[in-house]
Amino acid sequence: MSDLPPSPSPHSTADSGLTHFDAQGQAHMVDVGAKAETRRVGVATGRILMRPETLATIVSGSAKKGDVLGVARIAAIQAAKRTSDLIPLCHPLPLTRVAVEFEVDQAASAVSCTVTAETVGRTGVEMEALTAVNIGLLTIYDMCKAIDRGMRMEGIQLLEKQGGKSGHWVAGRDG
């Protein structure tokens, strides 16, 4: 006997508001054709913690692989542009802007990454912002893993989304 819970019935997925399932409970790409095009913004963040000497290497620009934050910025932008290639049910979006900001926190021995993704379209850019943050942080890990394999990523989350039928959402405002 399996320890897994039973699969939800088609009715429970439809009733739950999960839009990536059809009436039979099968995964599908949501039809956004009837939605109005609006300006969409997604803002996500996360951080990577490391040893102080690893952070010093990043800040000084002396990492053997080069400019860690510069490469991570390009990787994050590229990831936002390729999100639909990585996440099966995401729509490909014509991004109008991807901004990547890094903040060094000496006290915590961490680097925070915040990404703002924008488009004018029929679906949001939250997944693009979240994907970009993850890949930006993973790039920092990749470029510094030879000196610090114990780095860890945390706090990856959506901070804000704007546009569409659901309007403006900010983390922490809805409980």
C-alpha positions in Angstrom: 0.0 0.0 0.0 1.3 3.5 -0.9 2.1 6.1 1.7 1.2 8.8 -0.9 -2.1 10.7 -0.5 -4.7 9.9 -3.1 -4.6 12.1 -6.2 -7.1 14.9 -6.1 -10.2 14.5 -8.0 -10.8 16.7 -11.0 -13.5 18.5 -9.0 -11.1 19.4 -6.1 -8.5 20.8 -8.5 -11.0 22.9 -10.3 -12.6 24.1 -7.1 -9.2 25.0 -5.6 -8.5 27.6 -8.3 -5.5 25.7 -9.7 -5.6 27.0 -13.3 -3.0 24.6 -14.8 -5.4 21.7 -14.6 -8.3 21.0 -16.9 -11.7 19.6 -16.0 -10.3 16.1 -16.0 -7.4 17.0 -13.7 -4.8 16.9 -16.5 -2.1 19.5 -16.6 -2.5 22.0 -19.4 -1.2 25.4 -20.5 -3.8 28.1 -19.5 -5.5 29.9 -22.4 -4.8 33.6 -21.9 -6.1 34.6 -25.3 -9.2 36.4 -24.0 -7.3 38.3 -21.3 -6.5 42.0 -21.8 -2.9 43.1 -22.3 -1.8 45.1 -19.3 1.6 46.2 -17.9 2.8 43.4 -15.7 5.6 43.6 -13.1 7.0 40.9 -10.9 9.6 41.5 -8.2 11.4 38.6 -6.5 14.3 38.3 -4.1 16.6 35.8 -2.4 20.1 35.6 -0.9 23.1 33.4 -0.7 25.1 33.1 2.5 28.8 32.2 2.5 32.0 32.4 4.5 33.3 35.9 5.1 36.4 35.1 3.0 34.2 34.1 0.1 32.4 37.3 0.3 35.7 39.2 0.4 36.8 37.5 -2.8 33.6 38.5 -4.5 33.8 42.1 -3.4 37.4 42.5 -4.3 36.9 41.0 -7.7 39.6 38.5 -7.2 37.6 35.3 -8.0 39.5 33.1 -10.4 36.5 32.8 -12.7 36.1 36.6 -13.0 33.5 39.2 -12.0 31.1 37.1 -10.0 28.3 39.6 -9.7 28.6 40.8 -13.3 28.3 37.3 -14.6 25.5 36.5 -12.2 23.6 39.6 -13.4 23.8 38.4 -17.1 22.8 34.9 -16.0 19.8 36.2 -14.2 18.7 38.3 -17.2 19.2 35.3 -19.5 17.2 33.1 -17.1 14.2 35.5 -17.1 14.2 35.4 -20.9 14.3 31.6 -20.9 11.8 30.8 -18.1 9.2 29.2 -20.5 12.0 26.8 -21.7 12.5 25.7 -18.1 9.1 25.6 -16.5 6.7 23.5 -18.7 3.5 25.4 -18.4 4.8 29.0 -18.5 4.0 31.1 -21.5 6.9 32.7 -23.4 6.7 36.4 -22.7 8.1 39.4 -24.6 10.0 41.0 -21.6 10.2 44.8 -21.8 12.6 45.0 -18.8 14.7 42.9 -16.5 16.6 44.7 -13.7 18.9 42.8 -11.4 20.3 44.3 -8.2 22.8 42.8 -5.9 23.3 43.9 -2.3 26.3 42.9 -0.2 25.6 42.3 3.5 29.0 42.2 5.2 27.4 41.5 8.6 25.5 38.4 7.4 28.2 37.4 4.9 25.6 37.3 2.2 24.7 38.7 -1.2 21.0 39.5 -1.8 19.6 39.4 -5.3 16.4 41.3 -6.3 15.0 41.1 -9.8 12.3 43.2 -11.4 10.8 41.7 -14.6 8.3 43.6 -16.7 6.2 43.0 -19.8 3.0 44.2 -21.5 1.0 41.1 -22.0 -1.8 38.8 -21.0 -0.1 36.9 -18.1 2.2 37.9 -15.3 6.0 37.8 -14.9 6.3 36.4 -11.4 7.9 33.2 -12.7 10.5 35.1 -14.7 11.5 37.2 -11.7 11.7 34.1 -9.5 13.7 32.1 -12.0 16.1 35.0 -12.5 16.8 35.2 -8.8 17.4 31.5 -8.5 19.8 31.4 -11.5 21.6 34.6 -10.4 22.3 33.0 -7.0 23.2 29.7 -8.5 25.7 31.5 -10.7 27.3 33.0 -7.6 27.5 29.5 -6.2 29.0 28.1 -9.4 31.6 30.7 -9.6 32.7 30.4 -6.0 32.1 26.7 -5.2 35.8 25.9 -5.5 36.5 28.0 -2.4 33.2 27.5 -0.5 30.9 24.5 -1.1 28.9 25.3 2.0 27.1 28.4 0.5 23.4 28.2 0.9 20.5 30.1 -0.7 17.5 31.2 1.3 14.5 33.5 1.4 13.7 33.1 -2.3 10.2 34.7 -2.7 8.0 36.9 -4.7 7.9 40.4 -3.2 5.4 42.1 -5.5 3.3 41.6 -8.6 1.4 44.2 -10.6 -1.1 44.0 -13.4 -3.8 41.8 -14.6 -7.2 40.9 -13.1 -5.8 40.3 -9.6 -4.2 43.7 -9.6 -1.4 44.7 -7.2 -0.1 42.3 -4.6 2.7 42.9 -2.1 4.1 40.1 0.1 3.0 40.4 3.7 -0.1 42.4 3.0 -2.4 39.4 2.7 -1.3 37.4 5.7 
